[in-house]
Amino acid sequence: MTRMQWWSALLVASLGVIGLDILTGLYIQFPIAFVVPVGLAAWHLGRAPGIGFAIVLVACRFAIASTLDSRSMPLWASATNAGIRILVLLGLSLLVAKVAEQQRALATRVQTLEGILPICSFCKKIRRPDGEWERIEAYITQRSTAQFSHGLCEACEHEHYGSA
């Protein structure tokens, strides 16, 4: 999904959470449902949008509690609930955004070679997708952060240069 599609989907999800909260009234609340848009916003859009969704959702819930539910719940209780929600959702947003950053950094840092490599059984060159043959060292160096240093194992030294 594109960034704009994520914004749209998260706005719809947030409106759904608020709508569900209004429909169910005072006695049945779904504060856990706030986690979904906040967590997804922090993961896909970043820290600031995650924090923004947390603040807006808690503000909407506080507005509902202080207007529609004001006869059943005192304002101090609504404010306390809002404070608890904002602390939890801000913490969640910061944590999810940090994990997403680390995951993206790791994904770009770790480059793996996958699949079956067509390799010459004699010279050990690898055939590229364009059909050209390339030394294995060059092929792997271009596709990873690995570097090569050359040496001579004892078996090859004995085979090519005789007994030492």
N, C-alpha and C positions, 0 to 999 in steps of 0.2 A: 504494500500500500504506500501511496505517496504521503508526504507530510500533510498535505491539505486534506486528504481522505482520512487520515488519523484524527485531525482536528474535528472534522465533521462527525465521524463515528463517536468520538469521545463527548462531543457536545450532545449528541442524541442520547448516548448512554447516561450522561449526567441529568438530562431532562427526564429520562425514564426513572432514574433513582429518586429525583425530587418528586415526580408525579406519583410514584409508588408510596413515597413518604406521606404525601398529602392525602391520598386515597385511604390509606390504612389508619390514619388518625393518630391520636396521642398514645394509645395503649400498645400498638404494634408498630415498632420502629425498625428500620433496617440500616443502622449505622455501618454495619459491615459492608453493605453494598457500596458505600462511598469509596471503599478500598479499590474497587475495580477501575473506575475512571482515573483516580489519582495514580494508582500504580501503573496503568497503561500509559498515561500521559508522561510520567517520569521516565518510563522505559523507552518509549518511542519518540518523544518530543524533547526530553531533557528535564533538568532540574527545575528551571523557572516555570515551565508550563505545569509540571507536577505540583509545585507549590501553589500556583495560581488556581488550579482545579481544587486543591484542598481548601484554600481560603474561600473561594466562591461557593463551594458546596456547603461548607460549615456556615457561612453567612446566610445562605438560603434556608438551611435548617433552623438557624436561630430566628430568622424572620418568621418562619412558619410557627415556631414555638412561641414567639412573643406576640403573635397576632391571633392565629387560629386556635392555639392551645393555651392562650393566656388565662382563661377562666379555670383551667384544671391544673396548671403548673405555674408556680411563682416565677418571676423574672430572674431571681437569683439562681434558681435551679436550671433554667434555660441557659443562663450565662455560664454556669459551671459545666454543664454538659457540652456547650460549645467550646469552652476552653480545653476540656479533655479531648474532644474530637480533633481540634486543631493541632494539639500537641502530638497525638497519635498519627494523624495524617501527614503532618509535616515531617515527622520522623520517618514514616514509611516512604514518603516522596524522596527525601534525601538519601535514604538507604538504597532504594531501587535505582535512582539515578546514578549513584556511585557504582553499583554492581553492573549496570548497563555500560557505563564508561569503561570499566575494567574489562568487561567481556568484549567490547569493541576493540579496545587496545590490544587485547590478547589475540583476537582474531586477525588483526592486521600484522601483528608481530610474528605469530606462528604461521609459517608457510610450509605446507606439506606437499609432498609429491604423492599423488594418488593414482591408482589404476595400474594397468600393466604397461611397462615400458618395453618397446621393441628394441632389443639390444643385440648387437652382433656377437655371436658366440666366440669369435676369434679376437677381434680388436677391441671389443667392448664399447664401440661407439653406439649411440642411441639415435634411432631414426625419429626426426621431428615430424610434426603433422604435415609439413610441406614436402616431405620425402627426402630431405637432405639429412646426411649423417653428421653427427656432432660428437666430439669427445665427451665422455661421461662427466668429467670434471666441469667442463664448460656448461653442459646442460643443467647440472645440479646447481652450480653457482648462480646461474641466471634465474633459477626458480626458487631459491631459498637463500638463507643467510649463511649457509655452510661454506667454509673455505677449505682448500686442500693444500697439504704439504706432501711432498713425495719423499719416499724412502725406499729401502730395499729390504724385503724380508729375507730371512736366512735361507729358505728353500730356493728362492730365485737367485740369490747370490751364489749359492753352490751350483745351481743348474747352469747359470750363464758365465760365471767367472771361475768355476772349479773350487776345489778345497782351499780353504784359507789357512 
